[in-house]
Amino acid sequence: MDFEVRRGFERPFIEIRIAGPLSIASSQDRIGRLIEDEHYQQGMHLLFDLRQAELSSLDLNFMQSLKESTSRLSEQDAASLAPEARRVVFLVASEADELIMKLYKEMLEISPTSPDHDRRIFRRYDPAAAWVGGKAVPETRQFRGCEQGN
């Protein structure tokens, strides 16, 4: 998994690129590593680039476990959120992946314990980055790579 903080936008956001098969343990580990990353800021908007991930393993049990993990992340930094809700983007490669993520998004939105975030699903990068980060402004980017897979 790679993290990249995108600061060349009106609103800085962290981009999380995930490739390969997913498992509950690896997903929980990724969330833990995300909040420990030196560039992560509480309340930061998130863009999950799932175009290289194998989303077919996301069954209802997996989604429930992932929802609980992300709820804990949100509880930790809820106090730091700006007046606007955290923006979360799921960037997917195919129509099938989009349907899987719509199910997950709906599960999050109807759960009473799920934080109030503005979540959207995109299939193209530029509109996703524009929505989560606002207008692009010239600036250098910071990068930190982590292991890919798992």
Contact map, one row per residue, 1 for C-alpha under 8 A:
111000000000000111100000000001000000000000000000000000000000000000000000000000000000000000000000000000000000000000000000000000000000000000000000111110
111100000000000111000000000000000000000000000000000000000000000000000000000000000000000000000000000000000000000000000000000000000000000000000001111100
111110000000011110000000000000000100000000000000000000000000000000000000000000000000000000000000000000000000000000000000000000000000000000000011110000
011111000000011100000000000000000000000000000000000000000000000000000000000000000000000000000000000000000000000000000000000000000000000000001111100000
001111100001111000000000000000000000001100000000000000000000000000000000000000000000000000000000000000000000000000000000000000000000000000001110000000
000111111001111000000000000000000000000000000000000000000000000000000000000000000000000000000000000000000000000000000000000000000000000000001100000000
000011111111100000000000000000000000000000000000000000000000000000000000000000000000000000000000000000000000000000000000000000000000000000111100000000
000001111101000000000000000000000000000000000000000000000000000000000000000000000000000000000000000000000000000000000000000000000000000111111000000000
000001111111000000000000000000000000000000000000000000000000000000000000000000000000000000000000000000000000000000000000000000000000111111000000000000
000000111111000000000000000000000000000000000000000000000000000000000000000000000000000000000000000000000000000000000000000000000000111110000000000000
000000101111100000000000000000000000000000001000000000000000000000000000000000000000000000000000000000000000000000000000000000000001110000000000000000
000011111111110000000000000000000000000000011000000000000000000000000000000000000000000000000000000000000000000000000000000000000000100000000000000000
000011100011111000000000000000000000000000011110000000000000000000000000000000000000000000000000000000000000000000000000000000000001100000000000000000
001111000001111100000000000000000000000100011110000000000000000000000000000000000000000000000000000000000000000000000000000000000000000000000000000000
001111000000111110000000000000000000000000000111100000000000000000000000000000000000000000000000000000000000000000000000000000000000000000000000000000
111100000000011111000000000000000000000000000111100000000000000000000000000000000000000000000000000000000000000000000000000000000000000000000000000000
111000000000001111100000000000000000000000000001110100000000000000000000000000000000000000000000000000000000000000000000000000000000000000000000000000
110000000000000111110000000000000000000000000001111110000000000000000000000000000000000000000000000000000000000000000000000000000000000000000000000110
100000000000000011111000000000000000000000000000011111000000000000000000000000000000000000000000000000000000000000000000000000000000000000000000000110
000000000000000001111100000000000000000000000000000111000000000000000000000000000000000000000000000000000000000000000000000000000000000000000000000111
000000000000000000111110000000000000000000000000000011101000000000000000000000000000000000000000000000000000000000000000000000000000000000000000000011
000000000000000000011111011000000000000000000000000011101100000000000000000000000000000000000000000000000000000000000000000000000000000000000000000011
000000000000000000001111111000000000000000000000000000001000010000000000000000000000000000000000000000000000000000000000000000000000000000000000000001
000000000000000000000111111100000000000000000000000000000000010011000000000000000000000000000000000000000000000000000000000000000000000000000000000000
000000000000000000000011111110000000000000000000000000000000000000000000000000000000000000000000000000000000000000000000000000000000000000000000000000
000000000000000000000111111111000000000000000000000000000000000000000000000000000000000000000000000000000000000000000000000000000000000000000000000001
000000000000000000000111111111100000000000000000000000000000000001000000000000000000000000000000000000000000000000000000000000000000000000000000000001
000000000000000000000001111111110000000000000000000000000000000001001000000000000000000000000000000000000000000000000000000000000000000000000000000000
000000000000000000000000111111111000000000000000000000000000000000000000000000000000000000000000000000000000000000000000000000000000000000000000000000
100000000000000000000000011111111100000000000000000000000000000000000000000000000000000000000000000000000000000000000000000000000000000000000000000000
000000000000000000000000001111111110000000000000000000000000000000001100100000000000000000000000000000000000000000000000000000000000000000000000000000
000000000000000000000000000111111111000000000000000000000000000000000000000000000000000000000000000000000000000000000000000000000000000000000000000000
000000000000000000000000000011111111100000000000000000000000000000000000000000000000000000000000000000000000000000000000000000000000000000000000000000
001000000000000000000000000001111111100100000000000000000000000000000000000000000000000000000000000000000000000000000000000000000000000000000000000000
000000000000000000000000000000111111100110000000000000000000000000000000100000000000000000000000000000000000000000000000000000000000000000000000000000
000000000000000000000000000000011111110100000000000000000000000000000000000000000000000000000000000000000000000000000000000000000000000000000000000000
000000000000000000000000000000001111111100000000000000000000000000000000000000000000000000000000000000000000000000000000000000000000000000000000000000
000000000000000000000000000000000001111100000000000000000000000000000000000000000000000000000000000000000000000000000000000000000000000000000000000000
000010000000000000000000000000000000111110000000000000000000000000000000000000000000000000000000000000000000000000000000000000000000000000000000000000
000010000000010000000000000000000111111111010000000000000000000000000000000000000000000000000000000000000000000000000000000000000000000000000000000000
000000000000000000000000000000000010001111110000000000000000000000000000000000000000000000000000000000000000000000000000000000000000000000000000000000
000000000000000000000000000000000000000111110000000000000000000000000000000011011000000000000000000000000000000000000000000000000000000000000000000000
000000000000000000000000000000000000000011111000000000000000000000000000010011011100010000000000000000000000000000000000000000000000000000000000000000
000000000001110000000000000000000000000111111100000000000000000000000000000000001000010000000000000000000000000000000000000000000000000000000000000000
000000000011110000000000000000000000000000111110000000000000000000000000000000000000011100000000000000000000000000000000000000000001100000000000000000
000000000000111100000000000000000000000000011111000000000000000000000000000000000000011110000000000000000000000000000000000000000001000000000000000000
000000000000111100000000000000000000000000001111100000000000000000000000000000000000000111100000000000000000000000000000000000011001000000000000000000
000000000000001111000000000000000000000000000111110000000000000000000000000000000000000111100000000000000000000000000000000000000000000000000000000000
000000000000001111000000000000000000000000000011111100000000000000000000000000000000000001110000000000000000000000000000000000000000000000000000000000
000000000000000011100000000000000000000000000001111110100000000000000000000000000000000001111000000000000000000000000000000000000000000000000000000000
000000000000000001100000000000000000000000000000111110000000000000000000000000000000000000111100000000000000000000000000000000000000000000000000000000
000000000000000011110000000000000000000000000000111111000000000000000000000000000000000000001000000000000000000000000000000000000000000000000000000000
000000000000000001111100000000000000000000000000011111100000000000000000000000000000000000000000000000000000000000000000000000000000000000000000000000
000000000000000000111100000000000000000000000000000111111000000000000000000000000000000000000000000000000000000000000000000000000000000000000000000000
000000000000000000001100000000000000000000000000010011111100000000000000000000000000000000000000100100000000000000000000000000000000000000000000000000
000000000000000000000000000000000000000000000000000001111110000000000000000000000000000000000000100100000000000000000000000000000000000000000000000000
000000000000000000001110000000000000000000000000000001111110010000000000000000000000000000000000000000000000000000000000000000000000000000000000000000
000000000000000000000100000000000000000000000000000000111111111000000000000000000000000000000000000100000000000000000000000000000000000000000000000000
000000000000000000000000000000000000000000000000000000011111111000000000000000000000000000000000000000000000000000000000000000000000000000000000000000
000000000000000000000000000000000000000000000000000000000111111100000000000000000000000000000000000000000000000000000000000000000000000000000000000000
000000000000000000000000000000000000000000000000000000000111111110000000000000000000000000000000000000000000000000000000000000000000000000000000000000
000000000000000000000011000000000000000000000000000000001111111111000000000000000000000000000000000000000000000000000000000000000000000000000000000000
000000000000000000000000000000000000000000000000000000000111111111100000000000000000000000000000000000010000000000000000000000000000000000000000000000
000000000000000000000000000000000000000000000000000000000001111111110000000000000000000000000000000000000000000000000000000000000000000000000000000000
000000000000000000000001000000000000000000000000000000000000111111111000000000000000000000000000000000000000000000000000000000000000000000000000000000
000000000000000000000001001100000000000000000000000000000000011111111100000000000000000000000000000000000000000000000000000000000000000000000000000000
000000000000000000000000000000000000000000000000000000000000001111111110000000000000000000000000000000000001000001000000000000000000000000000000000000
000000000000000000000000000000000000000000000000000000000000000111111111000000000000000000000000000000000000000000000000000000000000000000000000000000
000000000000000000000000000100100000000000000000000000000000000011111111100000000000000000000000000000000000000000000000000000000000000000000000000000
000000000000000000000000000000100000000000000000000000000000000001111111110000000000000000000000000000000000000000000000000000000000000000000000000000
000000000000000000000000000000000000000000000000000000000000000000111111111000000000000000000000000000000000000011100000000000000000000000000000000000
000000000000000000000000000000000000000000000000000000000000000000011111111100000000000000000000000000000000000000000000000000000000000000000000000000
000000000000000000000000000000100010000000000000000000000000000000001111111110000000000000000000000000000000000000000000000000000000000000000000000000
000000000000000000000000000000000000000000100000000000000000000000000111111111000000000000000000000000000000000000100000000000000000000000000000000000
000000000000000000000000000000000000000000000000000000000000000000000011111111100000000000000000000000000000000000100000000000000000000000000000000000
000000000000000000000000000000000000000000000000000000000000000000000001111111100000000000000000000000000000000000000000000000000000000000000000000000
000000000000000000000000000000000000000001100000000000000000000000000000111111111000000000000000000000000000000000000000000000000000000000000000000000
000000000000000000000000000000000000000001100000000000000000000000000000011111111000000000000000000000000000000000000000000000000000000000000000000000
000000000000000000000000000000000000000000000000000000000000000000000000001111111000000000000000000000000000000000000000000000000000000000000000000000
000000000000000000000000000000000000000001100000000000000000000000000000000011111100000000000000000000000000000000000000000000000000000000000000000000
000000000000000000000000000000000000000001110000000000000000000000000000000011111111110000000000000000000000000000000000000000000000000000000000000000
000000000000000000000000000000000000000000100000000000000000000000000000000000011111110000000000000000000000000000000000000000000000000000000000000000
000000000000000000000000000000000000000000000000000000000000000000000000000000001111100000000000000000000000000000000000000000000000000000000000000000
000000000000000000000000000000000000000000000000000000000000000000000000000000001111110000000000000000000000000000000000000000000000000000000000000000
000000000000000000000000000000000000000000000000000000000000000000000000000000001111111000000000000000000000000000011100000000000000000000000000000000
000000000000000000000000000000000000000000111100000000000000000000000000000000001101111100000000000000000000000000011100000000000000000000000000000000
000000000000000000000000000000000000000000001100000000000000000000000000000000000000111110000000000000000000000000001110000000000001000000000000000000
000000000000000000000000000000000000000000001111000000000000000000000000000000000000011111000000000000000000000000001111000000000001000000000000000000
000000000000000000000000000000000000000000000111000000000000000000000000000000000000001111100000000000000000000000000011110000010001000000000000000000
000000000000000000000000000000000000000000000011110000000000000000000000000000000000000111110000000010000000000000000011110000000000000000000000000000
000000000000000000000000000000000000000000000011111000000000000000000000000000000000000011111000000000000000000000000000111110010000000000000000000000
000000000000000000000000000000000000000000000000111000000000000000000000000000000000000001111100110000000000000000000000111100000000000000000000000000
000000000000000000000000000000000000000000000000011100000000000000000000000000000000000000111110110000000000000000000000001000000000000000000000000000
000000000000000000000000000000000000000000000000001000000000000000000000000000000000000000011111110000000000000000000000001000000000000000000000000000
000000000000000000000000000000000000000000000000000000000000000000000000000000000000000000001111111000000000000000000000000000000000000000000000000000
000000000000000000000000000000000000000000000000000000000000000000000000000000000000000000000111111100000000000000000000000000000000000000000000000000
000000000000000000000000000000000000000000000000000000110000000000000000000000000000000000011111111110000000000000000000000000000000000000000000000000
000000000000000000000000000000000000000000000000000000000000000000000000000000000000000000011111111111000000000000000000111000000000000000000000000000
000000000000000000000000000000000000000000000000000000000000000000000000000000000000000000000011111111100000000000000000000000000000000000000000000000
000000000000000000000000000000000000000000000000000000110100000000000000000000000000000000000001111111110000000000000000000000000000000000000000000000
000000000000000000000000000000000000000000000000000000000000000000000000000000000000000001000000111111111000000000000000100000000000000000000000000000
000000000000000000000000000000000000000000000000000000000000000000000000000000000000000000000000011111111100000000000000100000000000000000000000000000
000000000000000000000000000000000000000000000000000000000000000000000000000000000000000000000000001111111110000000000000000000000000000000000000000000
000000000000000000000000000000000000000000000000000000000000001000000000000000000000000000000000000111111111000000000000000000000000000000000000000000
000000000000000000000000000000000000000000000000000000000000000000000000000000000000000000000000000011111111100000000010000000000000000000000000000000
000000000000000000000000000000000000000000000000000000000000000000000000000000000000000000000000000001111111110000000000000000000000000000000000000000
000000000000000000000000000000000000000000000000000000000000000000000000000000000000000000000000000000111111111000000000000000000000000000000000000000
000000000000000000000000000000000000000000000000000000000000000000100000000000000000000000000000000000011111111001000000000000000000000000000000000000
000000000000000000000000000000000000000000000000000000000000000000000000000000000000000000000000000000001111111001010000000000000000000000000000000000
000000000000000000000000000000000000000000000000000000000000000000000000000000000000000000000000000000000111111101000000000000000000000000000000000000
000000000000000000000000000000000000000000000000000000000000000000000000000000000000000000000000000000000011111111000000000000000000000000000000000000
000000000000000000000000000000000000000000000000000000000000000000000000000000000000000000000000000000000000011111000000000000000000000000000000000000
000000000000000000000000000000000000000000000000000000000000000000000010000000000000000000000000000000000000001111100000000000000000000000000000000000
000000000000000000000000000000000000000000000000000000000000000000100010000000000000000000000000000000000001111111110000000000000000000000000000000000
000000000000000000000000000000000000000000000000000000000000000000000010011000000000000000000000000000000000000011111000000000000000000000000000000000
000000000000000000000000000000000000000000000000000000000000000000000000000000000000110000000000000000000000100001111100000000000000000000000000000000
000000000000000000000000000000000000000000000000000000000000000000000000000000000000111100000000000000000000000000111110000000000000000000000000000000
000000000000000000000000000000000000000000000000000000000000000000000000000000000000111100000000000000000000000000011111000000000000000000000000000000
000000000000000000000000000000000000000000000000000000000000000000000000000000000000001111000000000000001000000000001111100000000000000000000000000000
000000000000000000000000000000000000000000000000000000000000000000000000000000000000000111000000000000000000000000000111110000000000000000000000000000
000000000000000000000000000000000000000000000000000000000000000000000000000000000000000011110000010011000000000000000011111000010000000000000000000000
000000000000000000000000000000000000000000000000000000000000000000000000000000000000000011110000010000000000000000000001111110110000000000000000000000
000000000000000000000000000000000000000000000000000000000000000000000000000000000000000000111100010000000000000000000000111110010000000000000000000000
000000000000000000000000000000000000000000000000000000000000000000000000000000000000000000110000000000000000000000000000011111110000000000000000000000
000000000000000000000000000000000000000000000000000000000000000000000000000000000000000000100000000000000000000000000000011111111000000000000000000000
000000000000000000000000000000000000000000000000000000000000000000000000000000000000000000000000000000000000000000000000000111111100000000000000000000
000000000000000000000000000000000000000000000000000000000000000000000000000000000000000000000000000000000000000000000000010111111110000000000000000000
000000000000000000000000000000000000000000000010000000000000000000000000000000000000000010100000000000000000000000000000111111111111000000000000000000
000000000000000000000000000000000000000000000010000000000000000000000000000000000000000000000000000000000000000000000000000011111111110000000000000000
000000000000000000000000000000000000000000000000000000000000000000000000000000000000000000000000000000000000000000000000000001111111111100000000000000
000000000000000000000000000000000000000000000000000000000000000000000000000000000000000000000000000000000000000000000000000000111111110000000000000000
000000000010100000000000000000000000000000001110000000000000000000000000000000000000001110000000000000000000000000000000000000011111110000000000000000
000000001111100000000000000000000000000000001000000000000000000000000000000000000000000000000000000000000000000000000000000000001111111100000000000000
000000001110000000000000000000000000000000000000000000000000000000000000000000000000000000000000000000000000000000000000000000001111111100000000000000
000000001100000000000000000000000000000000000000000000000000000000000000000000000000000000000000000000000000000000000000000000000100111110000000000000
000000011100000000000000000000000000000000000000000000000000000000000000000000000000000000000000000000000000000000000000000000000100111111000000000000
000000011100000000000000000000000000000000000000000000000000000000000000000000000000000000000000000000000000000000000000000000000000001111100000000000
000000011000000000000000000000000000000000000000000000000000000000000000000000000000000000000000000000000000000000000000000000000000000111110000000000
000000110000000000000000000000000000000000000000000000000000000000000000000000000000000000000000000000000000000000000000000000000000000011111000000000
000000110000000000000000000000000000000000000000000000000000000000000000000000000000000000000000000000000000000000000000000000000000000001111100000000
000111110000000000000000000000000000000000000000000000000000000000000000000000000000000000000000000000000000000000000000000000000000000000111110000000
000111100000000000000000000000000000000000000000000000000000000000000000000000000000000000000000000000000000000000000000000000000000000000011111000000
001110000000000000000000000000000000000000000000000000000000000000000000000000000000000000000000000000000000000000000000000000000000000000001111100000
011100000000000000000000000000000000000000000000000000000000000000000000000000000000000000000000000000000000000000000000000000000000000000000111110000
111100000000000000000000000000000000000000000000000000000000000000000000000000000000000000000000000000000000000000000000000000000000000000000011111000
111000000000000000000000000000000000000000000000000000000000000000000000000000000000000000000000000000000000000000000000000000000000000000000001111100
110000000000000000000000000000000000000000000000000000000000000000000000000000000000000000000000000000000000000000000000000000000000000000000000111110
110000000000000001110000000000000000000000000000000000000000000000000000000000000000000000000000000000000000000000000000000000000000000000000000011111
100000000000000001111100000000000000000000000000000000000000000000000000000000000000000000000000000000000000000000000000000000000000000000000000001111
000000000000000000011110011000000000000000000000000000000000000000000000000000000000000000000000000000000000000000000000000000000000000000000000000111
